[in-house]
């Protein structure tokens, strides 16, 4: 099977046809511009704007996340946010990785007392390819022990450290699995967390081993319906006997396990948890899987954790009624897609693509337009519009 992308009156359409029938007409669709991935291994030292950056590291003095740099700070809603002014340099340690740090949770009271910076709680992220990583994080302040330093990497707690006069800083290395193109670090659960430096390196884990591809709701999602289900998409399918509460949990604050039941799709490619009752509103829930979750061959998936926060709205189920009506007399279509112009595009077994104008109820208006430029005289098995396409 092959995909050919072409344009028609400003619309870019991807058409899937059997490879044996492929005729290359032209390459007209430009790829979307993605965020720039950082170069691995990536080492970042959090510091002031005037600090000397340690050799081999990139200095970060609180700049907002930027798509061109591929790293930086956001607020807790993932909006790029500057933490400029939150960097500190104590001048007491020769190792500048530990002598400097960034306030992730600087209090408003501290600013009132004269501390420079912003009280906006910060999260840090870097654009990286999906995959497994080893992440090293240093936290703490060599001159003060006024914090509880908590660091989460990809939603999994990596550090929970209360400094003392004899042990003011700590460094930990954890494994993290990235499924959305960003490695995320936050301080949820901490107080005045101070982050010193971060090192990111690709893990030697075999990319062909079972791994979690995606989770719905997405990690960090907010305003999620309180009637949501949770679905984990798996690279190598699921042994349904392992889709149990011991291996796949949804937890409320305090680690309280939510009651519910488990389902898999017909192809055993994912597993879904449906809570027995509505979730609490405006509450953060944690999704957690263990290595007990296995593919049909008996191989384990790595442990995974993500979070989402409900809003105040749910989805009310109501009885559905359908009215059968004739849409068109054409032979059955092989693919359908709604274009950015609001028209319904139908592909047919003879290679035709017809564009239908629809009324507000989804009924056909007038005679469809035959897009003859796409007539392959072969069966078309799929249609997809380029996200950059416009109605004009």
N, C-alpha and C positions, 0 to 999 in steps of 0.2 A: 504494500500500500504506500502511496506517495502523496504529498501535499503540494499543491501549486497555488501560489498567491498572485492575484491579479487585481486590477482596479476597474471600476465602472462608475463614471460620473462622481468621482471623489470617494467612492466606497472601495475599500480593499477587502477582498474575499479570499479565504483559503479554501480550496476545493480538494477533497481527498478522492483519488481515483486508484484503481488497481495499478500496480507498478508496471505490469505488462502492457498497459494501455497508455502509459505516460507520454505526453507530448509537451515539451517545455515551450511555452509561449512567450514568457518573459518574466523577469524579476523586477517587480514594481513596488513591493512593500518593503519599507525600511524597518529594521529592528528597533524595538523600543530602547530608549536610553536607560541603562540601569545604574544604580549606585556603584561607585568605584570600590572594589574590594581592596582591603588593606593587603600589603605584601607580607606573607608569612615566612618565618616566624615574626610576630609583631610584638614589640616591646614598648610600653608607654610608661613614662614617669610623670606623676602628677605633682605640680610645682607652681611656683609663682612665675609671672611673665618675665622676670629678670634672673631667674635661677639658671645655673649652668646645668645643661642636660647631660646625664651620664652617657658615656660612649655606648653606642648601639641601641639607644632608646630614642623615642620621639617624645618631646616635651609637650605636656598638655596642661595649660593654665586655665582651663575652664571654657574653652570655645564650644559653641553650640554645634550639634551634629550637622555635618554637611555632606551632601551626596557626592561631591567631587573628592573630598578627602577620605570619606568612608569611615569616619569615626568622630566621636564627640558626645556632647551631653544633651539630654532631653529632660523634660519634666516627667512626672509619674504618669502622664497621659500620652507619652511618646511624642510630644511636641518639641522640636529643637529649641533648646534653651541655653543661654549663656550662664555659666557659673563663674565668670571672670571676677576676680577678687576673693574667691574662696580658697585659693592656693596659699600655702604657708611654707616657709623655710626657717628652720630653727637654728641652724648654724652650730649644732652641737655634735653631729656625726659626720665622719669622713665619707661614709656611704650615702650619697645623695638620694638613693632610692628610698632610704628610710628616714633621711633628714627632712625631706619635703613630703607634703601630702595635700589632699584636696578635701575640704569639708563637703560631704554629700548631704548633710542634714543640719546645716548651721541654723541655730535658733534665732528667732526674731529678737529675743531678749539679749542675745550676744551682740547683735547689731546695735541695739539701743545702748549697750554698754560701750560701744565704740569699735567693735570688730568690723573689719572690711568684708564686703561680699553681699550675697543674697541669701535669704532664708528659704528660697524655693528648693524643695527636695529634688536632688538630681539623680538621674540614672544615666549610665554610660553604655554606649554600644559601638560595635564595629561591624562593618559589612564584610562577610566572609562567605565562601561557598558552603552549601549545606554539607554536613559531615560531622565527624567526631574530632574533638579538640582536647588538648591538655591545657588548662588555664591555671596560671600561678598568680596569686593575689597577695599583696602585702598590705597590712592595715596597722593603724596606731600612730601615736604621737610621742616622740622621744622626750618631750618636755611636759606633758600633761596627761592625766588619766581620767579626764572628765567625759568619757564616752563608753558606750557599749557598741562595739564594732561588729555589725552583722553584714555579711555579704552573701547575696544569692547570685549564682551564675545560671542563666537559663531557667530561672524559677526554682532552682535547687539550692538549699542553704549550703554554702561552702565554709563560712566562718561565722561563729558566734563567740565573740571574744570580749571578756571584761578585763581591761588592763590593770596591772598593779604597779607599785613603785619598782618592784624587782623584775617585772616582765611587762613592759609597756607596749610591745609590738609582737605581731605574729605573721607568719607567711604560710599559706596552704596552697597545695596543688590539687585540682579536681578535674575529673573528666566531664565534658559537656557535649551534648548532641544538638546541633543546629539544624532546624528544619524550615526556617523562614528567611534565610539569607542574612541574619543578624545574630551576633553573639551579644547577649544582653547581661548587664550587671546592675543590680540594684541593692539598696540597703534596707529593704522592708523588714521591720521588726527591730531595727537598731535605734540607738539614740546618739546623735551627734557623731555618726560614723565618719571615720577619717581613712581614706584610701590612699596608699602610698604609691604602688605601682602595679601594673598588670603585664603578664607575658602570655601570649597566645601562640600555641604551636599545634600543627596538625597531628592528630593521633595516628599511631601505626595500625589502628583497627582496620581490618579488611573491609572496604566499602561494599563488598558483595555479601557480607554477613547480614543477618536479619536486622532491620532497623525501623524505627517509627518514622513515617514519612510526614504525617500531619496530624493535628488534633483539632476538633471542632467542639466548642468554641476555641478560637485561636488563643495561644498563650498571651496573657495580658489583656484580653478583650474586656471591654467595659460595656455597661448598659445592656447586658445580655438578658434575654427573656427568662423570667423565673420558671417557665415551663420547659426550659431547654433540655435536650438529651445531650450526652457526650459521646462523640465518636472518635476512635483512634484508627487511623489508616496505617496499614502495615505492609512492609515491602514484600514479604514472602508469604502472606496469608496467615491464617489463624487456626490453631487446633482448638475447636470450640470447647473441648473439655477443660482448657486452661483459662477460659473467659469466666473467671469467678471473682468473688469479692476478695479472695486472698491475693489475687494478682492484678486486679484493676479496681481502684477505689476512687470514689468522689468524697472528699472530706470537707466539712464545714469548719469554721474557725475552732481552734482547740483540738483539732484532729478527730472530731466526731464524724464517723463514717455514715454517709447517707444511704438509706435503704433504697433498693430498686432491683431491677432485673436486667439481664444481659441478652443481647441478640447479635447474630452475625448476619452479613448479607449472603445472598445465594451463592456467591463465588468464594466465600470465606476469606475475603480480602480485608475486611475490617471488623471491628467489634464495637457495639454501641451499648452504652449504659443509660437506661431510662429510669429516672428517680420515681419512687412510688407516689410521691406527692410533690406539690410545688416547692421550689426552693425559696429561701427567705429573700426578701428584696434588699437591694443595696448591700450585698454581702459578698465577700471574696471567698471563692471555693478553690480547693486544690485537687487536681487530677493527678493520680499517682499509679504507675504500673511498676511491677517487679520483674525480675528475671524468670519468674514462674510463668509468664506469658510466653507461649511458644508457637512456632510455626508447625505445619503439619508433619515436618520431618523430625520434630522434637528439638530443634535448635531454639535457644532462648533469645528473646529480645532484651536489649539493655534496659535497665531501670530508667524511668522517665517521669518527670514532674512538670506540670504547667499550672497556671492559675487563670481564673477569670472572675469578673465581678458582675453580679446581677444588677439590673436596674429596678424600676418600680412597675414595669409593665410585663404582661405575659401574653400568651396566645390562647384565645378562647376557641375551643373546638365547637363547631356547629354542624348540623346536618347538611350534607352536600346534595344538590339536585342537579341533574344534567338533562339537557334537551338535545336530542340527536337531530342534526340538520345537514343538508347537502352543502358542502363548501364549493366544490368544483367537480367537473366531470372528467378531469384529467386522470390518467392512470395513477396508481398509488405512488406518492413521492418516496424517494430513497433517503432524503435528508431535508430538514427544515431549519430555518434560523431567522430570527427577527433582526433586521438591519438597524443601524443608527438613524435611518430615515423613517423608522416606524413601519416599514413594509415587511411583509412575510415573504421570504425567499424559499422557494421549493426546488429541489433538484430531482431529476427523474431518470429512469433507467436508460433512456436514449441519449443522455448527456445534456438535455435542456435544463436551463435554470429560469424559472418564472418568478417575477416580482409582483406580489399582490398588494394593492392598496387596501387598507382595512378601515372599517368604521370604529366607533367607540366601543362597540360590542364584539369586535373581532371578526365581523363578517366581511366578505369580499365586496369591494366596490369597483364596478366596471370590469374591464378586461385586463388580465395581467400582461405585463411587459415581458416579452421573450428576450432574454439577454443572449443574443446569438454569438457574442464574442466568446462565450464560454461553452460553445457546443462542441463536445469532444466525441460525440457518437459512441460514448462509453458510459457505463454505469458510474454515477457519482455517489460515493458512500458517506460524504461528510461535507458540511459547510461551516466556516467560522470566519467572522469579521475581525480584521485588524483592530485592536483597541483604539488606534489613532484615527480610524475612519470617522468621517463626519457626514451629516445628512446632506450636505451640498457637494 
